[in-house]
């Protein structure tokens, strides 16, 4: 099923995002790494999606969706907790969608390079 891989990648990324947000809410030292950590999580979500796709276009688009969706929801939690301004919802989601797309491309290419 096509949506199953995307859903798994998104939920995996969302789980990691929420863990990071809660840890950052409790520890300001961790909160300093929200931008890098959030984009890294989106990259991994895209990679998870991209590894299962036969075509690079679906890997990139799905990686962008997975990376952007998990970031949007994670940033929303962070905003609701009062840890980030509302502007980060747009900027963080856009940057995370881009890194998710890169992750999707890397994930699509990685199994072929190892084969």
Secondary structure, DSSP 8 states (H G I E B T S, - for coil): -HHHHHHHHHHHHHHHHHHHHHHHHH-HHHHTTHHHHHHHHHHHHHHHHHTT-SSHHHHHHHHHHHHHHHHHHHHHHHHHTTSS-THHHHHHHHHHHHHHHHHHHHHHHHHHHH-
